[in-house]
Amino acid sequence: MQLKSPWEPRLAVGSEPIYQRLAAAIAEDLSSGKIPPGARLPAHRDLSYQLGVGLGTVTKAYGLLERQGLASSVHGRGMFATKKNLTITKAIDLSVNVPPNIMSDRLLSGTLASLASAIDAKTFGAYTPPQGIFQHRLALAGWLQRYCASVDAERMILCNGGQQALSIVLAALLAPDLCIATDDLPFPGLQMIAGLLSLQLFGIKTDFEGILPSAFDKIAHEIAAKGKRLILFTNPTAQNPTGKTMSRSRLKDIAEICRHRDVLIIEDDVYSAFSAREHLCFLDLVPERTYYINSLAKILTPGMRLGILIAPSDQLGNLLRVIHAQGSTVSPIASLVMYRWVVDGVASHIATMTQSEAVARNKLAASVFSSITDAWIGSGFHMFLPTRRAAAIALASAAREIGILVTEPALSLSEESDESGIRLCLGGPTYDELSIALRKVAALHVQGSALAGGEKPL
């Protein structure tokens, strides 16, 4: 006689496919102890009947639980909860902002094989031109114009990633009177470089679209009154860490202030491919004062450390002098792979698949956090949970204890502000791992809010 299952069948809240919601409900109750280790799970047909779902749906849910190591089937006896510790044993990493791996082994092998006939020893052994090979820049410029119409090969420098492009710009502009204004919760990569170069950052207040024009204009006026130079650093699409995206009208307002106040712009547009609005860049609006940065790491693959830097025409020489001093020209192999992918249509294929994956993962995040009104779901591969500094530290610590890695809590540039939050990166884990991790983080966030007296974090 088979033992009766102690579990009361239910579906987890959400809009995912039913089999995923069923698997999530069982996983949650395993983790909470409602289903003890080794307990028998309901028979397929019983569960199908009780929930009014198809038998195939139950089979897929149980299969998912088996792959996650949360259940195992015994021939002739049924499905059982695992007897091991049911907390996540393998850490799920939501701390690294990368896209899912779309590229197949077959594609990579074919690409590398094709390089053998595309490059000779003389070319491989020579120094790469500081700007990068013109033919490669020309192909990439044509491809990137779908995201920013003003991209052109003449003013383009190929770099070893977007972060290097940013460091080149700041090194070229470095001066004792230089100040940088940016979002009050700033891009962590900017903070690292600013710290190395001893540059002062000024935080600008934001709303749901990002930088507030009135707040920016006030800072620009105050910096000018002190006789100092100001640069604006901005992620206009899917700002890192908050995920906020500027509207076209906001872009135009900020651009006009920069023109009026004589402020230079560093536009970090690495998430432009994920923009929900019609594409528009500061490079389109004020090209004479914009340093434009893009990268292939977010839209194609992080292994492709290839960044794009476009400068005002009269500043190109200064940037190339920094590259000469650093000895940091782009890798000829990475540049050639990019060129072949663009010409052969591989880049567009991977980009389309990556964009589709971003849509699916943001829908998942929106579903899981649908009851948490302050969660900010963007359009790229990260979302943001705004909260107070102490709550952010507690949430990050609690997540680590159950095997979920998140980024360090964001820190406001304003000394008077306790504003903070946690960035959750959606691209690294598998879809199933992401679903489990987001549900657990959401539960921790709700518990933390309840312990704080039920008040909204911000």
KOLFIDREN-211543 format. One record per residue: residue in three letters; y, z, x of N, C-alpha, C, O in turn. Coordinates in steps of 0.001 Angstrom, whole numbers, plus 500000, padded with zeros to 6 digits. Example, Ala and Ser with C-alpha at 12.3 -4.5 7.8 and 13.67 -1.06 7.14 Angstrom:
<marfis>
ALA494310507800513190495500507800512300496700507800513200496681508465514236 SER497750507080512850498940507140513670500030507870512900501138508039513409 
</marfis>
This chain:
<marfis>
MET498799500000500851500000500000500000501257500000500890501376500815501805 GLN502179499087500613503391499000501420504399500069501015504560500386499837 LEU505080500620502037506120501611501776507323500952501109507646499800501396 LYS507979501684500223509185501180499586510362501315500539510474502309501256 SER511235500320500549512406500379501412513409501401500896513642501485499690 PRO514014502191501810515020503174501384516402502548501151517328503230500715 TRP516533501275501436517868500658501377518217500186499977517398499575499291 GLU519450500480499558519989499987498293520693498669498564521745498660499203 PRO520143497561498098520697496244498450522151496065498026522558496492496946 ARG522919495426498900524321495102498625524742493979499550524012493630500478 LEU525909493412499309526514492417500180527804492991500758528542493686500061 ALA528074492706502019529332493130502613530485492346501986530313491212501540 VAL531654492969501962532841492303501422533259491176502368533197491332503588 GLY533678490062501814534138488952502640533911487624501960533360487564500861 SER534338486555502616534203485214502059533253484347502879533167483142502644 GLU532524484949503857531567484195504645530379483790503773530251484253502640 PRO529510482924504304528285482592503580527505483848503206527552484851503919 ILE526786483788502085526122484981501550525139485578502547525031486800502646 TYR524416484732503292523426485288504221524103486133505301523539487132505747 GLN525318485736505728526036486524506721526517487845506139526497488872506816 ARG526951487816504876527390489062504231526216490008504006526374491225504108 LEU525046489464503704523852490289503542523459490908504872523189492107504944 ALA523425490106505919523084490631507241524100491672507697523729492678508302 ALA525386491433507409526438492379507811526280493709507088526488494767507681 ALA525909493660505794525722494898505022524587495728505609524708496945505746 ILE523482495068505954522352495787506538522733496352507908522401497493508229 ALA523434495544508715523852496006510041524763497227509940524631498174510715 GLU525690497199508977526608498329508799525836499595508428526119500677508943 ASP524853499447507523524104500627507071523106501107508112522760502288508131 LEU522637500214508979521838500636510126522678501462511084522243502509511565 SER523889500983511358524781501659512288525219503024511774525338503977512544 SER525458503113510457525929504376509869524810505389509643525080506560509376 GLY523543504942509750522426505855509536521866505838508131520898506541507844 LYS522459505043507245521915504959505885520509504372505881519687504708505027 ILE520241503497506836518892502970507035518379503561508344518886503204509407 PRO517389504455508302516905505078509542516125504102510405515542503152509881 PRO516101504314511727515318503448512613513846503417512194513251504451511892 GLY513277502218512182511875502066511813511626501926510325510496501683509902 ALA512679502078509522512502501986508061512179500550507658512607499589508297 ARG511413500439506581511062499112506070512236498553505273512853499254504472 LEU512528497289505506513557496607504720512908495960503498511706495695503507 PRO513685495704502449513098495138501220512375493817501492512779493039502357 ALA511308493584500743510587492321500843511524491169500458512454491346499671 HIS511263490007501021512123488852500775512329488597499282513462488453498821 ARG511224488541498531511329488203497112512030489308496321512797489031495399 ASP511758490578496695512427491690496005513932491636496211514711491813495274 LEU514327491387497463515756491348497778516421490145497116517551490239496636 SER515722489028497093516238487831496426516488488101494947517514487698494399 TYR515546488785494308515656489080492871516770490094492602517554489916491670 GLN516847491155493410517818492221493150519261491758493342520160492199492627 LEU519473490876494302520843490411494566521168489101493851522319488664493834 GLY520147488481493260520382487219492569520730486087493524521551485226493205 VAL520102486091494699520354485041495684519055484299495965517978484774495604 GLY519148483159496595517967482367496898517097483003497966517576483766498805 LEU515814482680497923514882483208498912515261482742500320515114483484501292 GLY515745481512500415516175481000501713517337481780502291517437481928503509 THR518228482289501427519359483095501877518880484383502538519402484785503578 VAL517883485028501930517323486257502496516649485953503835516785486714504793 THR515923484840503892515244484461505138516254484251506267516028484699507392 LYS517368483571505972518395483346506988519039484659507430519327484840508613 ALA519268485581506479519868486874506814518947487680507715519393488253508709 TYR517667487726507373516719488456508203516576487811509581516442488503510590 GLY516605486496509611516541485808510893517718486164511784517563486354512990 LEU518906486252511173520100486637511924519967488048512471520334488305513617 LEU519444488974511659519252490357512106518252490429513257518422491224514182 GLU517214489604513203516233489584514298516875489092515595516628489647516666 ARG517699488050515492518367487528516691519324488545517291519555488561518500 GLN519880489397516429520806490427516889520073491667517389520697492607517881 GLY518737491667517260517952492808517708518001493996516773517689495115517181 LEU518386493779515531518527494878514574517335495005513639517249495981512893 ALA516429494063513655515244494108512792514132493313513456514382492459514306 SER512900493608513053511746492859513564510709492747512456510557493653511637 SER509998491626512443508979491410511411507602491748511968507301491475513129 VAL506771492349511117505383492675511457504497491894510512504580492068509296 HIS503646491031511055502831490142510241501993490934509233501236491836509590 GLY502157490567507978501386491199506919501972492482506389501484493031505401 ARG503022492971507041503592494265506606505044494131506146505477494860505254 GLY505801493205506747507178493012506318508185493144507436507843493040508614 MET509426493373507060510548493461507999510961494920508166511064495658507186 PHE511197495335509417511526496730509696512783496820510565513060495955511395 ALA513531497904510338514673498195511207514152498552512589513117499206512714 THR514857498130513619514417498447514972514515499939515227515331500638514627 LYS513662500413516134513645501842516452514575502186517610514763503356517943 LYS515160501145518226516067501422519345517410501917518823517683501878517623 ASN518236502380519747519591502798519390520310501627518725520402500544519303 LEU520814501839517524521360500733516753522826500467517004523408499590516367 THR523438501200517917524777500778518322524644499535519177523561499241519683 ILE525718498813519341525652497569520094525317497882521547526045498622522208 THR524213497319522049523798497599523414524442496623524398524695496981525548 LYS524702495428523966525378494455524797526847494424524377527163494184523212 ALA527724494665525322529147494694524985529598493344524440529236492296524974 ILE530378493381523390530999492175522843532438492161523326533205493083523049 ASP532796491123524040534086491084524729535131490349523891535079489128523741 LEU536076491110523350537209490548522628538487490679523449539590490639522904 SER538330490835524764539501491083525619539994489841526350541125489818526834 VAL539157488805526436539518487611527214539847486464526268539040486099525413 ASN541037485903526428541533484886525489541091483490525924541827482764526592 VAL539878483142525529539318481829525882538794481158524617538496481844523639 PRO538675479833524616538054479153523485536538479246523592536021479551524666 PRO535812478990522505534349478938522596533921477796523520534661476834523725 ASN532726477921524065532215476861524930531715475699524075530644475783523473 ILE532476474633524022532121473441523254531331472456524111530500471703523603 MET531597472470525400531012471483526304529514471711526479529077472845526681 SER528731470648526404527276470728526581526907470514528050527683469956528825 ASP525704470970528415525216470741529769525114469238530055525386468786531168 ARG524719468480529038524566467036529219525908466382529529526000465516530399 LEU526950466805528807528279466252529064528751466590530466529275465733531178 LEU528563467851530860528997468265532194528247467490533273528852467014534234 SER526930467363533114526131466637534110526586465187534215526709464645535313 GLY526836464565533066527287463175533079528636463015533750528868462054534484 THR529533463976533490530859463921534107530767464050535618531374463270536352 LEU529999465048536087529900465265537526529212464094538224529567463735539347 ALA528221463501537547527539462345538137528494461160538285528442460424539270 SER529362460990537291530295459857537332531330460001538439531893459006538895 LEU531588461240538876532586461453539922532132460868541256532953460486542090 ALA530814460803541446530287460320542725530752458898543027530981458531544179 SER530886458110541964531327456721542172532829456553541976533363455462542172 ALA533512457632541589534948457521541286535830458054542397537047457879542351 ILE535245458701543393536053459269544462535390458966545807534169459063545935 ASP536181458604546795535629458313548121536020459419549096536853460272548787 ALA535415459390550258535621460460551236537070460539551696537594461631551913 LYS537723459383551845539113459374552298540026460058551293540887460858551660 THR539825459731550010540644460350548959540360461841548860541277462651548727 PHE539077462195548924538697463604548811539244464428549968539620465586549786 GLY539288463830551163539721464561552351541221464623552540541698465302553449 ALA541984463922551694543442463887551857544107465001551034543548465488550052 TYR545321465390551466546104466325550673546499465649549352546849464469549320 THR546436466418548281546900465913546992548429465905546992549032466867547469 PRO549078464864546477550549464870546377551020466125545622550367466545544667 PRO552141466723546038552602467968545413552733467899543892552486468889543204 GLN553119466740543366553226466611541915551896466316541252551780466430540032 GLY550898465942542022549654465449541474549646463926541501550693463297541655 ILE548484463347541354548342461891541396549027461277540177548786461703539047 PHE549882460276540403550696459717539324549842459127538197550163459311537023 GLN548776458433538535547902457848537516547341458925536596547227458722535387 HIS546997460059537167546477461171536380547575461760535484547338462070534316 ARG548771461908536047549893462445535267550238461522534100550560461983533004 LEU550169460243534341550503459266533303549519459353532144549920459313530981 ALA548236459470532458547218459574531408547383460875530628547288460884529401 LEU547629461969531339547759463263530681549022463324529831549010463910528749 ALA550102462731530305551344462711529526551122462010528192551562462497527150 GLY550440460866528224550164460151526986549326460965526025549532460914524813 TRP548369461727526572547497462545525725548251463740525126548052464081523960 LEU549112464371525924549827465572525466550969465268524506551481466179523854 GLN551371464025524408552481463695523507552151463932522041553055463961521207 ARG550884464101521713550510464467520349550965465888520024551099466248518854 TYR551200466687521052551631468073520856553111468282521177553752469171520616 CYS553646467470522071555065467555522416555536466159522801555145465632523842 ALA556364465570521974556728464154522126557464463852523417557431462718523895 SER558136464860523996558977464608525168558262464761526505558895464674527558 VAL556960464987526475556202465071527721556261463725528440556019462685527827 ASP556582463738529744556591462482530496556067462712531902556169463809532450 ALA555506461661532473554827461777533756555788461942534929555437462595535912 GLU556984461374534858557924461401535976558327462821536351558459463146537531 ARG558523463665535342558975465045535592557821466036535595558058467243535658 MET556582465567535528555404466432535423554883466830536794554823466024537722 ILE554505468112536891553794468628538058552463469168537561552422469950536611 LEU551371468751538202550058469294537865549824470563538680550044470580539891 CYS549380471618538013549207472930538645547788473436538411547033472887537609 ASN547451474499539134546156475149538955546249476181537833546095477380538063 GLY546499475704536631546590476576535468548017476872535049548952476714535833 GLY548178477303533800549499477627533277550138478818533961551359478870534107 GLN549315479789534386549858480976535043550493480608536380551536481153536744 GLN549867479682537114550473479248538367551777478501538094552751478651538832 ALA551792477703537040553021476980536690554163477961536448555288477734536894 LEU553872479056535738554897480066535474555369480724536766556565480953536950 SER554439481025537652554830481675538907555686480744539777556581481206540484 ILE555413479440539727556216478469540486557652478434539962558603478431540744 VAL557804478407538641559145478366538045559932479609538418561079479513538853 LEU559320480785538249560047482031538520560376482172540003561433482692540360 ALA559476481714540860559770481771542300560928480845542646561758481181543491 ALA560995479678542000562074478723542278563422479231541778564457478931542374 LEU563418479996540693564665480472540087565076481857540581566157482339540245 LEU564228482490541367564454483871541770565816484053542441566171483320543365 ALA566570485041541961567888485376542510568213486811542106567671487302541116 PRO569090487500542853569405488907542547569982489116541154569800490183540567 ASP570677488110540612571342488290539321570510487752538149571027487620537040 LEU569231487439538383568409486807537354567790487840536421567247488846536878 CYS567872487596535108567246488426534084566423487535533150566737486360532962 ILE565374488104532573564515487352531671564445488064530329564137489253530251 ALA564737487308529272564612487841527918563350487259527290563030486087527494 THR562638488078526529561396487626525903561065488534524723561798489483524444 ASP559970488247524030559564489062522891559425490521523307559030490818524434 ASP559755491433522385559685492854522694558268493279523077558094494167523911 LEU557261492656522478555877492817522926555553491556523738555187490532523162 PRO555683491621525052555705490398525874554318489892526270553318490602526163 PHE554296488643526728553099488029527282552681488798528538553482488919529465 PRO551446489324528596551025490125529754551127489366531078551445489961532108 GLY550860488061531059550950487279532290552356487242532849552537487231534066 LEU553363487221531975554753487274532412555053488615533062555726488674534091 GLN554560489686532467554800491015533015554228491147534427554849491760535296 MET553044490573534654552428490664535983553275489965537036553528490521538105 ILE553714488746536735554514488004537714555882488649537905556375488742539029 ALA556494489093536813557796489757536915557702491004537784558615491298538556 GLY556598491736537659556402492922538481556307492581539962556867493286540801 LEU555602491503540282555460491076541677556792490634542272557065490868543449 LEU557622489991541442558896489460541924560073490401541681561215490065541992 SER559794491577541127560837492578540817561905492003539883563099492232540078 LEU561471491267538883562382490703537884562489491639536686561498492228536255 GLN563696491770536156563911492644535009563698491877533713564240490788533524 LEU562888492470532810562620491875531503563406492605530424563498493832530440 PHE563974491847529480564686492418528332563947492016527066563717490832526818 GLY563581493002526273562850492739525045563777492349523898564830492957523706 ILE563376491331523139564141490861521979563390491250520707562178491057520613 LYS564100491788519748563473492137518479562937490883517790563487489791517933 THR561852491068517041561192489934516394560941490218514913561019491358514454 ASP560636489140514179560132489271512820558829488491512746558200488257513778 PHE558407488085511557557123487407511420557104486028512078556026485465512269 GLU558260485469512429558332484180513129558554484343514624558616483353515352 GLY558670485556515078558926485769516499560367486186516760560940486949515982 ILE560953485699517834562270486125518290563338485928517213563447484858516613 LEU564125486987516982565227486921516025566460486309516692566901486804517729 PRO567018485259516125568184484617516744569347485572516969569983485535518022 SER569630486424515994570772487339516132570563488314517279571497488601518028 ALA569328488832517423569029489767518509569106489064519865569604489628520839 PHE568611487840519915568659487072521162570104486758521554570473486883522721 ASP570911486355520589572300486022520873573049487236521411573888487109522303 LYS572747488402520871573395489635521319573045489924522784573925490258523577 ILE571778489798523138571369490041524517571986489012525453572448489356526542 ALA571995487743525029572571486680525863574049486943526136574533486729527248 HIS574758487407525110576178487723525275576368488893526250577247488848527111 GLU575548489931526115575686491110526967575362490791528422576043491272529327 ILE574316489975528657573947489620530031575046488771530673575380488965531842 ALA575611487826529906576688486978530424577919487805530762578606487531531746 ALA578200488822529940579358489681530175579240490471531479580245490873532066 LYS577995490689531927577765491395533189577748490449534385577530490873535520 GLY577982489154534119578005488177535195576629487822535730576505487370536869 LYS575581488024534914574219487722535349573694486477534641574222486061533610 ARG572630485884535223572000484695534648570814485117533785570088486057534108 LEU570640484400532685569557484745531760568623483562531553569053482420531394 ILE567336483872531562566299482898531218565541483440530011565235484630529945 LEU565240482565529062564407482932527926562986482468528187562751481286528435 PHE562038483396528132560618483020528171560061483154526759560255484176526102 THR559364482111526294558859482147524925557543481405524765557335480351525367 ASN556652481965523944555477481257523407555828480872521975555625481696521084 PRO556329479701521701556746479381520326555597479230519344555796479356518136 THR554393478961519847553209478833518993552186479888519376551811480000520543 ALA551727480675518381550692481698518598551055482597519783550301482704520750 GLN552214483236519689552708484075520786551623485061521241550901485642520431 ASN551540485221522517550571486138523108551306487417523510552141487374524413 PRO551013488581522851549770488886522151549795488817520631548729488916520023 THR550929488656519984551005488896518530550502487744517670550164487957516506 GLY550443486526518212549984485382517432551045484759516546550722483863515765 LYS552307485194516630553361484670515767553780483262516185553768482930517370 THR554147482443515210554565481066515466555951480821514871556204481149513712 MET556839480245515669558185479918515191558149478701514263557394477754514486 SER558972478746513230559162477573512375560061476567513093560663476891514117 ARG560152475354512562561030474346513155562486474811513114563237474595514065 SER562877475446512017564264475900511917564558477016512922565653477074513480 ARG563593477892513151563788478956514136563903478374515545564738478811516336 LEU563069477396515849563169476724517147564562476139517353565152476285518423 LYS565077475485516332566392474854516436567489475897516604568428475689517373 ASP567381477027515885568382478094516002568401478675517420569467478880518002 ILE567201478939517969567117479500519322567635478494520354568329478864521301 ALA567291477231520160567743476186521087569269476098521100569874475932522159 GLU569885476208519934571347476123519853572008477304520570573041477137521219 ILE571411478496520454571948479663521159571851479438522668572785479754523405 CYS570724478895523126570554478628524564571593477629525055572127477770526155 ARG571874476629524244572889475635524618574273476291524671575046476062525601 HIS574567477106523663575886477741523574576087478777524676577177478886525239 ARG575031479543524985575141480629525966574718480208527375574701481032528289 ASP574381478944527551573949478417528846572741479182529385572742479654530522 VAL571716479294528545570477479992528901569381478966529171569182478043528382 LEU568672479128530285567518478284530569566314478789529780566260479958529400 ILE565350477903529537564166478243528739562905477953529537562758476875530113 ILE562004478914529566560638478660530023559766478662528771559552479705528153 GLU559271477489528406558480477324527180556997477267527540556514476280528096 ASP556288478342527210554839478396527443554152477908526168554043478642525186 ASP553693476659526202553199476000524984551690475778525024551191474784524498 VAL550965476707525650549526476502525842548734476532524531547583476099524491 TYR549348477042523463548657477080522162549171475996521207548915476060520004 SER549887475013521732550496473991520872549467473237520049549767472799518938 ALA548265473078520572547229472332519849546803473042518577546188472429517705 PHE547122474336518456546698475113517292547839475375516317547716476210515421 SER548944474664516490550103474880515628549826474401514210549305473305514003 ALA550184475242513228550009474870511819551195474051511313551098473391510278 ARG552318474091512042553490473322511627553521471979512341552770471747513288 GLU554396471103511879554591469830512571555109470112513972555996470944514159 HIS554557469421514943554860469746516339556329469503516684556897468450516393 LEU556917470511517311558281470433517826558372471403518990557875472526518902 CYS558996470987520070559090471806521273560546471994521677561412471201521308 PHE560803473050522436562127473197523036562399472034523977563547471626524152 LEU561349471502524578561512470335525446562064469143524674562788468323525238 ASP561733469039523403562287467977522560563763468227522258564558467290522182 LEU564118469492522088565457469846521600566486469970522726567608469478522610 VAL566095470626523804567035470843524925566317470566526248566093471492527027 PRO565955469317526513565180468994527725565909469320529018565276469580530041 GLU567235469308528978568009469527530204567961470980530683568359471263531813 ARG567482471903529846567437473307530239566055473933529999565925475157529992 THR565023473098529803563690473614529483562681473331530582562533472195531034 TYR561987474388531006560806474276531851559605474404530916559370475465530337 TYR558863473338530777557775473272529797556425473457530487556119472781531469 ILE555613474393529955554294474688530524553222474459529470553361474891528326 ASN552164473786529860550988473656529009549758473777529900549872473818531125 SER548582473834529280547349474027530038546180473477529236546228473415528008 LEU545134473081529941543921472602529285542905473716529043541866473488528424 ALA543207474929529535542238476022529440541979476458528006540855476839527677 LYS542988476412527146542823476910525779542231475864524837541534476211523883 ILE542504474593525098542086473556524166540809472842524622540089472288523790 LEU540513472846525937539299472178526421538295473193526958537276473448526317 THR538564473765528106537653474759528679538391475580529728539192475027530482 PRO538138476899529799538817477724530794538456477341532227539228477594533152 GLY537268476723532414536886476280533745537775475178534278537820474932535483 MET538481474514533378539423473460533768540770474116534056541663474111533209 ARG540911474676535244542153475359535609543195474308535968543522474104537137 LEU543705473650534940544684472612535178545877472830534255545765472740533033 GLY547009473117534864548229473366534111549219472228534266549138471430535200 ILE550146472171533338551171471126533328552539471789533334552812472668532517 LEU553376471381534229554738471885534304555701470704534268555589469786535081 ILE556647470723533328557678469687533237559029470373533386559332471335532681 ALA559828469870534303561086470525534642562269469633534330562117468417534213 PRO563448470224534192564663469402534147564712468527535389564331468964536475 SER565174467307535235565135466338536339565799466851537612565321466578538713 ASP566897467592537471567629468040538666566991469256539329567476469719540361 GLN565896469785538745565244470961539316563878470646539915563218471531540458 LEU563457469397539819562129469029540291561956469321541778560906469805542201 GLY562977469029542563562900469261544006562686470722544354561906471040545252 ASN563381471625543642563221473059543904561787473514543652561239474307544418 LEU561181473013542576559810473387542258558835472859543297557892473554543674 LEU559054471639543762558160471063544765558264471796546099557282471871546838 ARG559434472336546415559577473128547641558742474407547554558157474835548549 VAL558686475012546374557846476208546193556378475852546382555636476592547029 ILE555958474728545824554561474293545957554224474036547427553147474409547891 HIS555135473405548151554935473183549592554772474520550316553893474669551164 ALA555612475478549981555568476784550644554275477524550327553723478212551186 GLN553798477386549109552584478081548692551313477342549114550238477939549170 GLY551434476051549409550253475254549720549293475211548555548079475312548729 SER549847475059547359549060475275546142548984474043545250549157474147544036 THR548727472874545842548611471676545016547333471732544176546395472466544489 VAL547320470937543105546214470964542154544923470457542811544959469621543714 SER543798470974542348542502470527542842542280469053542493542417468684541326 PRO541943468202543461541725466784543152540518466568542243540492465611541469 ILE539516467452542329538332467319541475538686467622540023538329466862539123 ALA539389468733539794539802469076538433540695467992537851540571467636536679 SER541588467473538670542497466424538216541732465161537824542052464518536825 LEU540729464815538610539950463611538318539089463791537077538959462864536277 VAL538494464981536903537713465256535686538599465112534454538216464486533466 MET539795465706534531540730465595533411541030464132533102541010463717531944 TYR541307463356534144541644461945533963540506461190533278540734460422532343 ARG539291461413533746538157460711533143537960461125531691537666460289530837 TRP538119462401531417537950462883530041539002462291529101538693461935527964 VAL540231462188529574541293461621528748541018460137528490541094459681527349 VAL540705459396529533540481457947529413539248457638528568539264456695527776 ASP538183458420528727536923458170528017536898458726526601535943458480525865 GLY537934459473526199537970460059524862537278461393524744537238461975523660 VAL536724461897525850536033463188525815537006464323525506536676465241524755 ALA538208464259526088539196465322525863539543465439524384539629466547523855 SER539741464318523718540076464348522289538912464893521463539121465624520495 HIS537689464535521848536504465023521137536385466539521252536190467226520249 ILE536503467064522478536407468510522681537551469225521963537343470266521340 ALA538767468659522050539925469283521401539729469382519897540050470411519303 THR539209468335519272538981468351517822537970469419517447538170470148516475 MET536886469520518206535871470532517922536411471946518149536094472867517396 THR537225472109519187537811473423519474538780473836518367538799475000517967 GLN539575472905517873540494473199516763539723473600515508540129474527514806 SER538625472919515219537806473270514055537222474669514203537148475430513237 GLU536809474997515422536262476323515675537340477392515496537059478480514994 ALA538573477082515905539675478037515729539921478299514244540136479444513845 VAL539891477256513430540080477414511985538993478314511406539293479228510637 ALA537741478067511766536623478849511233536730480314511645536488481206510832 ARG537087480567512888537138481947513372538341482703512813538259483908512575 ASN539443482012512606540583482676511962540303482970510499540778483977509973 LYS539539482109509827539128482389508449538237483627508399538366484466507507 LEU537335483727509367536488484912509448537330486166509635537128487162508941 ALA538278486120510573539136487280510823539957487634509589540106488811509260 ALA540493486623508902541288486871507697540443487522506614540930488379505878 SER539182487123506512538296487705505514537980489162505841538049490033504974 VAL537635489413507097537275490774507495538458491727507351538281492874506940 PHE539661491264507684540843492125507659541695491907506409542883492230506404 SER541095491363505356541866491032504152542507492255503501543557492137502869 SER541892493423503645542452494631503038543407495369503972543988496381503581 ILE543574494884505183544465495520506163545717494650506257545749493671507004 THR546723495007505510547875494122505296548700493891506549549399492882506645 ASP548636494817507527549464494656508716548775493847509818549385493576510852 ALA547513493456509612546837492624510613547488491246510659547771490649509620 TRP547725490741511882548375489449512034547345488439512514546887488499513655 ILE546980487500511628546018486456511961546806485201512310547573484701511487 GLY546624484693513516547377483529513961546629482233513718545901482108512733 SER546806481266514611546152479967514472545345479589515705544630478587515699 GLY545456480390516767544705480114517989543456480969518047542773481147517038 PHE543153481502519225541951482308519386542275483774519656541560484437520407 HIS543343484282519053543581485716519106544317486162517849545062485397517235 MET544089487420517485544798488052516375545351489381516891545059489787518016 PHE546150490054516061546844491255516530546849492324515455547094492051514281 LEU546571493552515884546662494721515006547835495574515467547690496345516416 PRO548997495456514821550148496274515236549949497731514856549465498035513766 THR550321498624515753550183500051515483551046500816516482551638500223517383 ARG551111502109516319551840502942517274551055503051518574549848502811518600 ARG551732503408519634551123503431520971549893504342521009548833503933521484 ALA550030505565520516548909506506520570547726506003519762546577506139520182 ALA548007505419518598546933504893517757546247503710518425545032503553518303 ALA547009502875519128546434501723519823545496502177520941544418501612521129 ILE545917503197521675545070503733522752543785504306522174542702504096522719 ALA543913505038521055542733505629520421541786504552519903540568504676520033 LEU542343503497519316541513502414518775540773501684519904539585501388519772 ALA541457501399520996540818500720522121539693501575522701538632501060523055 SER539931502871522794538921503778523332537711503861522406536570503814522864 ALA537965503987521095536862504064520128536039502788520128534817502838519986 ALA536695501645520288535979500359520324535075500289521550533936499831521461 ARG535577500737522679534761500724523905533515501581523746532446501222524241 GLU533642502711523057532515503614522886531370502978522103530217503381522263 ILE531669501993521260530607501325520504530329499918521060529730499081520385 GLY530770499676522288530413498445522968531272497248522645530804496116522760 ILE532507497454522247533414496342521960534619496462522885535325497470522878 LEU534841495428523675535939495434524635537148494728524030537031493613523522 VAL538304495375524086539547494783523592540581494860524712540376495561525703 THR541689494141524555542735494181525571543423495536525584543377496279524604 GLU544052495843526690544822497073526780545946497045525735546493495979525454 PRO546293498188525164547354498203524151548653497578524655549083497825525782 ALA549268496762523794550551496142524134551614497231524294551578498255523613 LEU552554496992525198553599497974525470554964497339525255555283496315525860 SER555765497950524393557087497426524091558002497526525306557921498471526091 LEU558887496515525444559880496540526526561027497491526213561805497844527099 SER561133497903524961562201498817524561561765500264524787560738500694524263 GLU562530500998525553562192502393525842562227503255524593561529504265524513 GLU563041502861523613563168503655522395562047503378521389561865504134520435 SER561306502307521602560307501871520616558917502390520963558519502410522127 ASP558185502811519929556787503215520074555864502092519594554664502299519411 GLU556435500907519395555668499778518891554594499365519897554847499287521100 SER553398499104519385552294498694520232551296497929519363551647497437518290 GLY550078497835519824549054497147519049547924496676519935547974496802521159 ILE546897496129519294545712495649519992545520494164519706545505493739518551 ARG545373493384520769545031491967520627543516491831520614542825492379521473 LEU543005491096519633541574490809519547541369489322519799541903488490519065 CYS540609488985520819540372487581521168539125487082520456538076487725520497 LEU539245485945519810538222485466518882537313484398519471536328484030518831 GLY537598483891520648536889482720521128535676482979521996534776482140522049 GLY535619484118522684534562484355523659533171484583523104532221483950523564 PRO533019485484522109531675485772521590531139484630520727531878483718520356 THR529843484692520412529309483785519406529908484156518052530484485232517887 TYR529764483254517091530319483516515762529702484789515163530408485613514582 ASP528390484938515309527709486111514748528160487394515439528391488406514778 GLU528288487356516777528777488532517505530194488873517078530535490045516916 LEU531020487847516894532403488070516479532458488743515116533260489653514904 SER531614488303514192531591488895512855531270490386512918531924491197512262 ILE530261490740513710529877492148513859531024492950514475531384494015513972 ALA531601492430515574532643493164516289533889493357515437534452494452515415 LEU534330492320514736535532492435513908535339493457512800536252494227512504 ARG534156493473512180533894494448511112533947495873511654534468496776510999 LYS533412496063512834533422497406513416534842497835513795535223498983513569 VAL535623496916514368537006497237514715537827497502513461538655498414513445 ALA537610496720512415538324496941511154538017498324510593538910499019510107 ALA536737498721510664536353500046510167537021501142510991537494502136510440 LEU537059500962512313537727501949513174539215502039512856539792503126512844 HIS539830500889512600541264500856512291541554501597510992542514502364510908 VAL540725501366509982540901502050508693540699503553508855541455504351508302 GLN539673503934509618539424505358509859540598506004510578541001507117510242 GLY541146505308511567542292505832512307543506506019511430544226507008511568 SER543747505070510515544877505172509594544692506349508647545644507057508323 ALA543440506549508205543159507657507286543382508998507978543929509925507381 LEU542956509100509241543151510346509986544622510635510226545034511786510372 ALA545420509545510264546862509704510487547603510022509194548833510074509175 GLY546856510234508115547487510600506866547678509463505908548416509591504930 GLY547012508324506174547098507196505251548356506378505380548589505479504572 GLU549186506666506388550414505898506556550116504576507235549175504475508023 LYS550913503563506933550792502284507632551172502501509088552105503251509374 PRO550449501842510036550727502039511450552155501712511847552716502383512713 LEU552748500714511246554134500356511566554884500077510287556072499757510325 
</marfis>
